[in-house]
Amino acid sequence: MINLKSWFLLAILSVFLCTTLGSDAVESVLRRLDSKRAQSVVQESAAKGVLQRLLPAHLHSFEFKIVSKDLCGGRSCFRITNYKSSHRNSPEILIQGTTAVEIASGLNWYLKYKCGAHISWDKTGGVQLASVPKPGALPLVEAKGVTIQRPVPWNYYQNVVTSSYSYVWWDWQRWEKEIDWMALQGINLPLAFTGQEAIWQKVFMDYNITTQELNNFFGGPAFLAWARMGNLHAWGGPLSQNWLNIQLALQKRILSRMQELGMTPVLPSFSGNVPAALKKIFPSANITRLGDWNTVSGDSRWCCTFLLSPSDPLFIEIGEAFIQKQIKEYGHITDIYNCDTFNENTPPTDDPTYISSLGSAVFKAMSKANSNAVWLMQGWLFYSDSKYWKPPQMEALLHSVPRGKMIVLDLFADVKPIWKSSSQFYGTPYIWCMLHNFGGNIEMYGVLDAVASGPIDARTSENSTMVGVGMCMEGIEHNPVVYELMPEMAFRGGNFQLQGWLKSYSRRRYGKVNDQIEAAWEILYHTIYNCTDGIAFHNTDYIVKFPDWDPSGKTETGISGTDMSNQNGMQQLAGFQWNRRFLFSEKSSSLPKPHLWYSTEDVIKALKLFLDAGKELSGSLTYRYDLVDLTRQSLSKLANQVYLDAISAFHHEDVKALSLHSQKFLQLIKDIDKLLAADDNFLLGTWLESAKNLAMNSDEMKQYEWNARTQITMWYDNGKYNQSKLHDYANKFWSGLLEAYYLPRASMYFKLLSRSLEEKVDFNLLEWRKEWIAYSNKWQESKELYPVKAKGDALAIATVLYEKYFS
């Protein structure tokens, strides 16, 4: 029997060997992927397309050229030089790159650092290109040119749930903008999950599974991510054939454009999630029914999915068939496949040999269809289930595939890096990732110091196995400063000065120098954007996550005793134990506290500085977005305190004070709604109309709108007195949602609080739940139209609200 000291020494030796061998293996993977890229002329044309859509007037001001890695010392890079020609109408700037992504990255770098431009998502203010000189007057670069090498080969993008929280209602026009944004940010390894249900339909029909049986397997459009992960089935469905066909066609356009730009898309692979019907067709197969995932009643219509064990030969057969079907539909465009069989699924034994055999089977399912397959795995399990994944178990899984055939996403490295505590994933190549947000909530938040230093520290650490940086947020289109900085770290080699970069950022974002704005950003850097407490969930403001709580302390909060007994009765199943990630922890009568990691007084000072800059910057869309967001943030934190004041008044049986504070809380909701209505990017109507616009008939329109309304409010079944455990998880500060949804909920609650004091009776939490849940269900089924265009002067409204609440 080996002792712990011997195991430790062997582990160190193993890491050293793995690091050396893994580096060679990664180089081999990169060479194979390079051979799959589109021809140079195709990539150059694709890069020109990005330029034409961004700056059509400057189409002939730039010349783009694909070059070999030899020009960059064997690495990926871009090079910006002045175009040498005496011709009057010749291009002004030459950008060379090893792929079209590098060229687009070089274009963005030039626009940022020579022209003072800024490129953001449309929903976070859009582009600021007013500072770009007219054609013929573009600034020259230094005579020797600018060459930027990637210190690590990959820049990864997306979380497996981003497809539902953010992309679900996108058409090709919106996807084209996103792929352009990816290219400009240097993203060369994007997840590509769209349309996979159409492939699964083809696979499972080959196993004689019917359309009706697949209707009970696929989730609805807004819940596909969780159906794919095996959390639920059928909820929000069925998927129409229209949806399947349209999404497959969309995926083909997405993949085609990614390939033209020289990106390597990451495609899905088989994780073991199967329709219930497969158990009937293969009764001897090792198929396990998983436990409940956040339902109220454990309704079998959508609860408790089926998992085919990787140890079963059928797993390899189905996994191979799925990848073969993808290759047939899309061509042999990638070797990298995502699979997260063990994510939130705990194996029934911690025997390393058993774990290794499961990992080998997962990889075999990929490699039988594609002999060059590389398994890309989210490393979330090593954080979320750290009690199980100890060093021997981690190493067994990570070493269950050949060297260089697995890449791990250190998913939460911005807050809880695993690379430091895992001997660099025991020699396995990994990507340093920023998770940043859960549920795609609208909350100003960031860990900029960690983002600016973490990737550099990891890459330069001893025996580093880091091969990339990545963004794995659950939802996008918020916090533009975070999503400007993170992808740039793919090109930063060291000695990065964040505070200087932030000053440059503020000038570029608004198109000019403004002392008040720069002072405001100095405050925001030290407060909102430098959270260091390590708390993961920060989207807990009372307006959008109202406490399911009895202030008298007589009733257990959030989850009834019946529900708790169901949770504690976690089933140990023949295969895997379901590790539920999203369960609320409100198990006592204590009031849940919103996350606050900074001085609100300091942030209000930053808001005043923003307002003072309004006279000069009011015409800027980027300024307006940031002003509205910062005002909203400040008011929502104030509302938290007002809620606590109301509860304090209730405890002191002060009817007048309770009325005063509750009315102030409700008025804050109304005022924030009015503020948000003044900017196109904070509107509920946009989300709902984008869902309806994908529908091909009235039934689909009704279904898609219900999906859209449900995902952002209370999804999954609920009982008469029991809210879904996933209520408010994907909450949004959107105009329309505040006044129509959050306001009535708070009004009902405060009304019952007041009645309790006035009539000297116990507060009736169950009555509030009953009334609120009924209202929520009705709202989700309703068809009210909400504006899709802004109304009002954002600066004027923000100024009035500042004077009203903070002056």
N, C-alpha and C positions, 0 to 999 in steps of 0.2 A: 504494500500500500504506500503510495507516494505521500510524503508529508507536505505541509503548506509551504515551507521554505523552498523545497525542491520544485514544487509546482510554480512558485513565483519566479525562480531562476529560469525554468523552462519557458515560462510565459515571456520573459524578457528576450530570450534567445529567439523564440518564435516570432515575436514582433520585429526583431531586427531582420530576420530572414524574410518575413512577409513584406516588410517595407521595401527591401531590395528587389525581391521578385515581383512585388506588386507594381513597382515603378516601371519595370520593363513590360509588364502585362498591359498597363495603362497605355504606354506608348504604342503597343501593338493594336489596341482598341482604337486609338486615335487615327492610326494609319488606315485601318479598315474603314472607319467612318469618313475619312477624307476621300476615299475612293468612291463613296456613294454620293458625293456632292454633285450638284448640277454643274454643267460646263461653265467655264469662265464667262463666256458671252451671255449666258442665261443669268448668271449672278450679277454681272455688271448692269444688265437691263433691269433686273429686279431692284437693284440699288437706285437706279435712275427713277424707277417708279415711286420709290419712297420720297425722293427729292421732289418729284413733280407734284405729288399730293401735298407736300409740306410747303414748298416754296416754288410754285409754278413759274414765277417770273424769273427765277434764277436757274432754270433748267440748264441753260448753256453756260452758266458761270463756273460750273464744276466739271471736271473730268474724273471718271472713276476707272480704276484698273485693278484687276485681280492679280496678285503676285504670289509666288511660292513662299513657303516658310523659311527658305534659305535666306531671304532678304532680312529676316527677323531673328536670325540665330536659331532657327529650328522651331520657333514658337509662333503662335498666332499674334498678329499685330496689325496696326494701321499706321500709315505714314502720310503726313500732310505737308505738301510743298507748294511753292508758287509755280504756276504753269509757265514754262519758258517758251515763249513764242512772241514773235514780232507782229503777228497778225492782229489786226484791230479787233476782230470779233471772236478771237480765240478765248477759251476758258481762262479763268483767273486763278483757280485753285485746283491742284491735282491731289486726289485722295486715293492712295493705294491700300489694299488690304488683302489678307489671306482668304477671306470670304466676303460675301456681300454684307454680312452682319458686321464685320470689322470695318468695312467702308462706311456703313451707316453710322457706326459708333464714332468713326473719325469725323463724319459730317456733324454729328451732335456735339462732339468735343470742340470742333472749330466754331460752331455757332455759339456755344456757351462761352468759350474762353477768348475768342477773338471778336465776337459780335455782341456779346452780352445778352444773348437770347435765352429763352427758357421753354422747355417742352414738357407739358403736363397733360394728364388726362382731361378730356373736355369737362368732366364732372368735377374737376378740382380747379377750374379756371381756364383750362385750355392752354394754348401756346401764347407766348409773348415774343413776337417777332418784329415789333416796331423798331427795335434797335438795330436790325440787320440793314446795312446800307443797300442802296439800289444796285442793280447789276452795273458793272463797270467801276464800282467804287469799293469793292470788298477789301478789307484790310489784309495786307500781306503778312505772312508768317516770317520768322527769322530765316536767314539765308540757308542755314543747314537743314531747315525743316523741323517738323515735330514727329517723333516716332514713339509710339506707346505700345509696349508689349504686354500681353496678358501674363501675369505671374503664375496663374493657374489656368488650365485649359477651359474650364466650363463655368458658365453663368446660367444657373438653373432657375426655372420660374414655374410657379403654381403649387397649390395644395390640392389634394384629391377632392376637397369640398368646394373649392373656388368655382368649379363648374356649376354648382347649384346656387351658391350665395350671390354670385356676380354675373356669370355668363349665360345663365339658363335661357334668357329671352333674346339673346343676341341674334341678329341676322348677319349676312356676309358684310354689309356695309360697316357694321360696328366691329366685326372681327378683323376686317382689313385695317382699320385704324389701330386696333390692339397689336396686330402683328407688326405694323410700322413702328409703334411705340417700343415693342420688344427689340426690334432691330436697332433702333436709335439708342437704346439703353444697353446694347451689347449682349442681349440674351440669346444664347445659342443652344440651349438644352431645355426647351419648353415641354411641359406635359401636354399631351394631345388626347383628351378623353372624349371629345364630342362624338356622338353617333355610334357608340359601341353597342348599344342595345340592338341595332339592326344586325350587327355581326353575331351577337348572341342568339338572335332569333334564328339565323341560318344554322348555327351550330346545334342548338337544342332541337330544332325541327328534324335534324338528321337522326336524333334519338327518339323520334316519334312523340315529342312533346307538342301538344296542341296550342293553338292560339289562345284559347281560354285559359289553359294552364300557365301560359306566359303572362297573361293578363293578371294572374294572381302572383306573379313573380316580380315583374318590373314595377317600380314605384312611379308616381306621377312626375311630370317634368321638373317641378321645383324640388323634388326629393330623390332624384336619381343618385346623388352621391351616396346617400345612406342605404339605398337599395343595393348599390354596387358593393358596399362594404359589408352587407349582410346584417345591417342593423334593423331593417324593416323590409316588408314586401307588400306590394299592392297599394300602399297608402298614397292617396292622391291620384291613382291611376284609373283606368288602364291607359296604356300608351296606344294611340291610334296608329294605323299604318301610315297615315299622312305624316305624323311626327317622326316615325322611324325612317321613312324615306327622305324627308327633308333634312333631318339631322345627318344622315349618312352622306347626302350630297354636299352638305355644308362642310363636313369633316374632310371630304376629298379636296375641296377648295382650300381649306385651312392647311392641310398637309402639303398641297402643291405649292402654296406660297411660301411656307416655311422652308421647303426644300429648295426653291428658287433662290432664297436668301442665304442658303448655306447653313441653315439650322439643322440640328439633329432632334427630331421629335421623339418624345418618350411615349410609347404606346402602352395600353393596358395589357395585362396577361391574366391568367386564371388564378384566383385566390381560393377557390373551393366553394364559393357561394353558388348554390344550385336550386332549381325549382323543386317544390315538394314532390312533384310528379316523378322525378327521377328515382326517388326511393321506391316507388311502386314498380317502376320498370326494372330496377336493379335491386331487388330486395336484400341481396347478400352484401351489397356495397356498404362500406363503413361511412354511413351518413348520419350525422348527429343533429338533433334539433337543439338549437341554442336557446339560452335563457331570454328573459324579458329585457327589452331595452327601452326604458323610460315610458312605457305605456301606463295608463291608469288602471286598466282592468285586465291586461294580458289577453286582449282579444286576438284570437288565432287568425283572424282575417288579415292582420298585418304584423302580428307579433311573432317572435321566436322563429327565426329563419333556419335554413338547413345548410350544413357545412359538410362537404365531402372531404374526408381526411386525406392529406397528401400521401399517407402511407398506402392508400388504396390504388391499385393499378389504373382504375378508371380516372383518377385525378390526372395522371400523365396523359392519358388518351384524350381527355377533354381539353386540357391545356394545350396540347399539340394542335388539336383541331382548330381551336380559337385563333392561334397565331397564324396557322396556315390560311384560314379564311381572311384574316387581315392582309396577309401578303398578296392573296389573290385580288382583293379589292383595291389596295393602295400601292402595290408593288413592294419591292424589297428596299424600303427607304430608311430603315433604322435597324440597329442591333440592340437597342436599349429598351427594356420593358419594366414597367412598374408592377410590383406585387407586394401586398401587405397582408398576407395570410395570418401572421402572428400579431398584427396590430389590434390590440384590445381583445385578443383571443389568447388565453393562457393555456399552454399545453398541460395535459393531465399529470405529467410527471416532470421533475426537474433533472432527469437523467440526461447528461450531455450526449450520450450515444443516441438516445431516442431523438433528441432535438436535432442532432446532426443528420439523422436519416430523413427527418421531415424536410429540412432545408434542401437536402440533396434531391428529394422528390420534386419540390417546387421548381428547382432549377432545371431538372431533367425535362419537365413539361415544356419549358421554354426552348431548351437546347435541341430537343428532338425535331422541332419545327424550324429552328434557326441555329445552326451549329455555332454561330458566332454570338449568340445571345449573351447579353449582360443584364444582370438582375439589379434594378435600382429599387432600394427599399427605404421607406421612411423609418427613421430611427426613433420615432415617438415612443414606441413600446419601452425602450430602455429608460425613459423618464417616467412615463405614466404607470408602468408596472415594474418599478425598480426593485420591489421586494422579491420578485421572481427572477428577474434577469441579473443575476450575480455574474462575476467574471467567468466561471466555468460554462454557464449557460450561454452567455453572450459569445464567448469564443467558439463554442460548439456550433452556433448558428452561423456566425460570420465566416468560419472556416469550413462550412459544409459544401462550399462550391470551390472550383479551381481559382487560383490566385488571379486577381484582376477581373474576375467574372461577376463581382458584386461591387456596387457603389452604395454607400449609406448616406442618407440625408440626415445630418445632425440638425434635426428639424427646429429645435428650440435653442439654438446656440447663442442667440442674442440675450437670453436670460438664464438658461440652464444648460450650458454646453456639456455634452457627454464626452467629447474628445479628450478632455483633461483627465477624466476619471476612468477611462477605458483603455489606457495605453494606445491612444490613437486608433481606437476600434480594432485593436489587436492586429495592426498591419493592413487592415482593409481600407481601400480608398474611400474618402468621405468628402461631402460637400458641406461647408459651413453655411448654415441657413438662418435667416431671420423669420420667425413665425409672426410676431408683431400683434396680430389681432385674432379674436375668436368671434365667429358669427358675422363678420363684416360690419360691425357696429360703427356708428359715427361718433367717435370719441377722439379728441386730440390727445395723442399719446406717442411716446417714443423712448428709445434708449440709445440716443445718438452716439454717446461716448463708446458704448459697447459695439455699435455697428462700425464706427470709425477705427476702432483698435482691434476688435475681436478677430476678424479675418487675417490681419497682418500678424498678430500674435500666434495664431494657429499655424499659419503657413511657415513662419520662421522658427517654430518650436523644434526641439530636438526630435529626430526620427519622424518628422511630420508626414502624414499620409493624405493631407488635404489636396484635393484636385479641383476644387471649385468653390464658388460662393452661390448663394441662392436666396430666393424670396418665396416663402411658403405660407403666406398670409391666407386666412380663410376667406377674406373678402377684400376687394380692391376699391379704388376711387375715393380715397380719403388721405389725409396726412401726406400731402405731396412732398414735403421736405424729406420724409423718411424714404420715399420711393424714388427720390432723386439721388440720395446719398448711397443707398444700399447697392444698386447695380454698378455705380461708379467704383465701388471697392473691388470689382473684378479687374480693374485696370490700375489700381493703386499698389505700388510696390513697397512703400514704407515712408516713414517720416511725414505722415499726413497731419496737417494742421487744421483741425475741425473748425475752430473759431474764425479763422481767416476764410475758410470755405463758406461758412454761414453768412459772413458779410457779403461775399461775392454772390451767394445764393439770393439774398434779399434784393440786391441790385438787379440781378438778372430776372428774378420773378416779376418785379414790378416795372422793369425797364428804365429805371433811373435811380440815382442816389437820393436817399431821404434819411436825414439824421434821426427823425422820430422812429421810423420803421427799423432802422438798424439797432437803435436802443431797445425797441420792443423785442426784436429777435434775440438780443443778448439775454433778456429776461426769460423768454420762452425756452431758450437753450438750457438755462439753469433750473427750470421748473417743469413745465409740461413735457419737454422732450428729453428729460434725463431722469427717468424713473430708475431707481436703484434698489427697490425693496424686494424684487424678485417675485412679486405677486402676479400671477398669470392673468386673472380676470379683472379687467378694469372698466367694464361696460355695465356698471351697476347703479347708475343714477336712479333715484326714486321715480322720476317721471316715467321712464321707459321700462323700469323693472320694479314695479310697485310691490311693496312687501305683502305677501299673503300671510298676514300676521294679526294676532289678537293682542292689542296693547294691554289688555287686562291681565295677560299672562296665564289665562285659564285654559287655553287651547294650544295644542301643539301646532307649530307653524308649518305652512308649506305643504306638508305631507301628512295625511291622516294616519292613525295607528294601523289601520288595515293595510294601507299602502306600505308602511314601513315593514310590516311583517312579511309582505311579499318580497321586498327588497332583500331583507336579511335571509330569506329562504333561497339564496342564490343556488341555482341547481349545479351540482357537480355532475357533468355529463360525460358520456363515454367518448371522449375526444378532446373537448375544450371547455373551459370555464369562461363564461362571457364576462368581460371586464367593462362595466358600464362607465363611460367617461363623464356623462353630463348630469349625473344625479345631483340634485341640490343637497346641501349639507345643513339646511335649516331644520334641526331636529329638536330644538327646545323652544322656549318662549322668548328667547333673546332676539332682539331686533337685528336683522342683517344690516351690515354697514357698507355703504358705498366705498369704493376704493378711492382714496385721496392721497397723493404722494408729493404734493407741492403746496406752497403758500398761495392761497387764493388771493390774498392782498397783493402779492407781487404780480400775479397774472392780471388783476384788475388795473394795475399801473400800466402793464403792457397794452391792455385794451385802450386805455386813455391815449397812449402814444399812437396807436393805430388810428383812432378817431382824429387826432390832431393832424395826421398825415393825409386825411381824407380830401382836404381842399386841393391838394396836388395830385392825388392818385385816384380820385373817385371814378375816373373813366376807365380804369384798368379792371378787367374781369377777374384777374388773379387776385388783385387787392380785394375786390368785393367778396370773392369766395372766402378768403382768409378772415376778413372782417366779420362776416356773418358767422363763420365757424367759431371764431374766438369769442364773439358776443354770446352765442349759444352755449359754449362751454362755460363761460362765467355765470350765466343765468341758471344753467342746470345745476351747478354746484351750490349756488344760492338756494335753489329750490330744495336741495337736500337738507339744508339747515332749517328752512321754513317748515318742512315736514316734521323734523325733530322738535321744533318749537310747538307745533300743533299737538304732537303726542305728549309733550311735557304738560301742556295745558290740560289735556284730557286726564292725565294722572293727577293733576292738582284740582280736578273738577271745576275748572274755570271755563264756564260756558262762553263768556265773551271773548276770552283770549283764543279759545279753540276756533270760534267763528272767524276771528280776525286772521289767524294764521292759515286756516284752511282756505279761506277766500283768497289770500295772497298766493298760496300754492296754485290754486286753480287759475288765477289771473296770470301767473307766470307761464303756465302752459299756453294760454291764449296769446300772450305777448310773444313767446318764442315761436309759436306757429306763424304769427304775422311776420316776424323777422325772416323766418325760413322761406315764406311765400315770396319774398322779394328777390330770391335768387333761383334761377332755373335748376340748379343742381341739388336742391333740397326739397323736391316735390314728390309726393306719393303718386300723383297722377302719371308721372313718367314711367314708373315701375309697372303700374297696372296696364297702361296702354301698350307698353312694349310686349306684355304677355298676350294681350288680346290681338295684337297685330300679327302674331304668328299663327293664329287660328285659321283654319280653312272652312269652318262651318260654325253654326251657332252652338252646337254641343261642345266643340273644342273651346270656343270662346268662353263659355260658362266654366268649363273645367280649368282652363288656364288661369282665369281671373281668380277662381277659388284657390288654386295652388299658390298664386302670387300673394293673396291676402293672408293665407294661412301660414306660409313660411315665416313671415315677418312678425307674426303675432303669437298665436297659440296653436302649435301643431301637435298632431297625434290626438287620439280620442281623449275626451274628458267626460267625467261623470257629472251628475247633477250638482254635486258639492265639491268636486275635485278638479282643480285645474290640471292640465297637462304639465308634466314635469319639464317639458321643453317650452313653457310659455316664456316669452320675452328673450329667448336666447339670441335670436337674430334681430333684436330690436333696432329701430332706426329713428333718428331725429329727422323726420320728414314732415313738411307742412301738409296738412290734411290728416295725417296719421295722428298727430298730437291732438287736434281738436275733435276729431271724429272717434278716436279710439281710446287714447290715454286719458283725456279729460273726463269722459263719462265714467270711467272706472274709478278715478280718484273722487269724483263727485259722489258716487254711490257710497264709497267708503266713509268719507267725511260726514255725509248725511246721517249714516248710522251711528257714527261716533257722537254727533250732536244729540241725536235722539236718545242715546244711552244716558247722557248726562241730564238732559232735560226731563226725561221720564223716570230717571233713577232706576234703570234696568241694565242688565248685563249687555255688553256689546255682543251682537250676534254675528260672529264671523261666518257661520254657515249661510245666513240669509244674504250677506254680501256676496259670498261665493256663488250662491245660486243665481242671484240677480246679474252678477258680472259675467258668469259663464254663459248664461242665456244670451246676454247682449253680445258677447264675443262671437258666439256661434251665428247669431243673426247677422252681425256685421260681415263676417266672412262669406256669407251667402249673398250679401246684398250687391247692388249694381250701381251705387252712386258714382257719378263722374267727379273727378278731381282735376284741378287745373294742371296743365302741362307747360304753362308759360308764367313767368314771374310777374308779380304785381306789387308795385310800391318801390320807393327809393330806399335801398338797403342802408346807405349811409345815414340818411335822415332818421330812419326807424331805429338804427343802432344808437344814434346819438340821443334820441329821446329816451330809450330804455336805459342807457347809461345814467342819464340825469335822474331818471325815476328810481332806479334801484341802487346806484353806487355813489351818487354825488353827495 
